[in-house]
Amino acid sequence: MNPLGKSLIVIGIVLVVVGLLFSLGSKIPWLGRLPGDIYIQRGNFTFYFPLATSIVISLIITLVLYLFRR
C-alpha cells in the first residue's frame, strides 16, 4: 500500500478517536480532574491547565500509533 494511503488511514483513525473523546469526555469522570492538573481560582480569575490529563492522553496516542506502525 502507498505510504500516503497508510498515513491518511492512521490520521483518520486518530481523528475518530479524538472525536469520541470529545463527545464522551464529559462522561469519563476522571478525565480533566487528575491529580497533577493545575487549577487556580482567585476572585474573578480562574486558571486551569490539565497537565496530568495531557500526559495521559499523549501516552495513549503514542501507544496507539506505535501499535499501528508495527
C-alpha positions as CSV (number, residue, x, y, z in Angstrom):
1,M,0.0,0.0,0.0
2,N,1.1,3.5,-0.7
3,P,2.7,5.3,2.3
4,L,0.4,8.3,1.8
5,G,-2.6,6.0,1.9
6,K,-1.4,4.4,5.2
7,S,-0.8,7.9,6.7
8,L,-4.3,9.0,5.7
9,I,-5.8,5.9,7.3
10,V,-3.9,6.5,10.6
11,I,-4.8,10.2,10.6
12,G,-8.5,9.2,10.1
13,I,-8.4,6.7,12.9
14,V,-6.8,9.2,15.2
15,L,-9.4,11.8,14.3
16,V,-12.2,9.4,15.1
17,V,-10.7,8.5,18.5
18,V,-10.2,12.2,19.3
19,G,-13.8,12.9,18.3
20,L,-15.0,10.1,20.5
21,L,-13.0,11.5,23.4
22,F,-14.6,14.9,22.9
23,S,-18.1,13.6,22.6
24,L,-17.7,11.1,25.6
25,G,-15.3,13.2,27.6
26,S,-17.9,14.6,30.0
27,K,-19.0,11.0,30.8
28,I,-15.5,9.9,31.8
29,P,-15.4,11.2,35.4
30,W,-11.6,11.2,35.8
31,L,-10.8,13.0,32.5
32,G,-9.7,16.5,33.3
33,R,-9.7,16.0,37.1
34,L,-6.5,14.0,37.6
35,P,-4.0,14.8,40.4
36,G,-1.4,17.0,38.7
37,D,-3.9,19.1,36.8
38,I,-3.3,22.7,37.8
39,Y,-6.4,24.6,38.9
40,I,-6.2,28.1,40.5
41,Q,-9.2,30.2,41.3
42,R,-8.9,33.6,42.9
43,G,-11.8,36.1,42.8
44,N,-12.8,36.7,39.2
45,F,-9.7,34.9,37.8
46,T,-9.6,31.1,37.1
47,F,-6.6,29.3,35.6
48,Y,-6.8,25.7,34.6
49,F,-4.1,23.7,32.9
50,P,-4.7,19.9,32.5
51,L,-1.1,18.8,32.8
52,A,-1.6,15.2,34.0
53,T,-4.6,14.7,31.6
54,S,-2.4,15.9,28.7
55,I,0.3,13.5,29.6
56,V,-2.1,10.5,29.9
57,I,-3.7,11.4,26.5
58,S,-0.3,11.7,24.9
59,L,0.8,8.3,26.2
60,I,-2.4,6.7,24.9
61,I,-2.0,8.3,21.5
62,T,1.7,7.3,21.4
63,L,0.8,3.7,22.2
64,V,-1.9,3.5,19.6
65,L,0.4,5.0,16.9
66,Y,3.2,2.6,17.9
67,L,0.8,-0.4,17.6
68,F,-0.3,0.8,14.1
69,R,3.3,1.2,12.9
70,R,4.2,-2.4,13.7
